[in-house]
Amino acid sequence: MTGLLGYFRSLVKPDMMSTGLKVAAVVGTVLFAINHGPALMQRKMDRGRWISAGLSYLVPYLVSVHGQYTSQNTGRNRNNFG
């Protein structure tokens, strides 16, 4: 299972999800605090900020799973997305 389809499938694999969710919780919380903490404390979170806040958690999850996927497939296919 290589390439982009393989990566998308790995996003819902339980072993990769577990690690990805842990990374997203820690890194996402740090990013949220840095980028949105003052706005949250001042009650100035609008729709755009909440979307951005969601991305603060989503992106670390995607990156974590990508790293795991790449690590598992490095020996099989050097060009994981091609």
Summary of the structure (lengths in Angstrom):
residues: 82
radius of gyration: 15.6
end to end distance: 12.3
largest distance: 50.7
contacts: 211
relative contact order: 0.21
helix: 77%
strand: 0%
